[in-house]
Amino acid sequence: MSEDIKAHKKEWAKRKRIAVEIASEIHDIVEDTLWMDAVKMPELSEKLLAAVQEANSYKEANGL
């Protein structure tokens, strides 16, 4: 595997990790603090959608 492909895969993994971290925040709210932190859900949902779209776009643009 070329260094270029490795670098793209590493960057794609980084972008996916960002989405997973946001999803984890949402999960924590649902599991632990829903009644106190429900107001955070719309913003986190928007961030999650944007992060997933960014990761998918990067994957597609780089042929991964």
C-alpha positions as CSV (number, residue, x, y, z in Angstrom):
1,M,0.0,0.0,0.0
2,S,1.4,3.4,-1.0
3,E,2.2,6.1,1.6
4,D,-0.4,8.3,0.0
5,I,-3.2,5.7,0.5
6,K,-2.0,5.1,4.1
7,A,-2.1,8.9,4.7
8,H,-5.6,9.1,3.3
9,K,-6.8,6.1,5.4
10,K,-5.3,7.7,8.5
11,E,-7.1,11.0,7.8
12,W,-10.4,9.2,7.1
13,A,-10.1,7.3,10.4
14,K,-9.5,10.6,12.2
15,R,-12.7,12.0,10.6
16,K,-14.7,8.9,11.5
17,R,-13.4,9.2,15.1
18,I,-14.7,12.7,15.4
19,A,-18.2,11.5,14.4
20,V,-18.0,8.6,16.9
21,E,-17.0,11.0,19.7
22,I,-20.0,13.2,19.0
23,A,-22.2,10.1,18.9
24,S,-20.8,9.1,22.2
25,E,-21.7,12.5,23.7
26,I,-25.3,11.9,22.5
27,H,-25.3,8.4,24.0
28,D,-24.1,9.7,27.3
29,I,-26.8,12.3,27.5
30,V,-29.5,9.7,26.6
31,E,-28.2,7.3,29.2
32,D,-27.3,9.6,32.0
33,T,-28.6,13.2,31.8
34,L,-31.4,13.4,29.3
35,W,-33.7,15.4,31.5
36,M,-31.0,18.0,32.2
37,D,-29.2,18.1,28.9
38,A,-31.9,17.5,26.3
39,V,-31.4,21.0,25.1
40,K,-27.9,20.1,23.8
41,M,-29.3,17.4,21.5
42,P,-30.2,19.6,18.4
43,E,-26.7,21.1,18.3
44,L,-25.0,17.7,18.8
45,S,-27.2,16.2,16.1
46,E,-26.2,18.8,13.6
47,K,-22.5,18.3,14.5
48,L,-22.9,14.6,14.1
49,L,-24.5,14.8,10.7
50,A,-21.9,17.3,9.5
51,A,-19.0,15.0,10.8
52,V,-20.5,11.9,9.1
53,Q,-21.0,13.8,5.8
54,E,-17.5,15.1,6.0
55,A,-16.0,11.7,6.6
56,N,-18.1,10.1,3.8
57,S,-17.2,12.9,1.4
58,Y,-13.5,12.5,2.2
59,K,-13.8,8.7,1.7
60,E,-15.5,9.2,-1.7
61,A,-13.1,12.0,-2.9
62,N,-10.1,9.8,-2.1
63,G,-11.3,6.5,-3.4
64,L,-11.3,4.7,-0.1
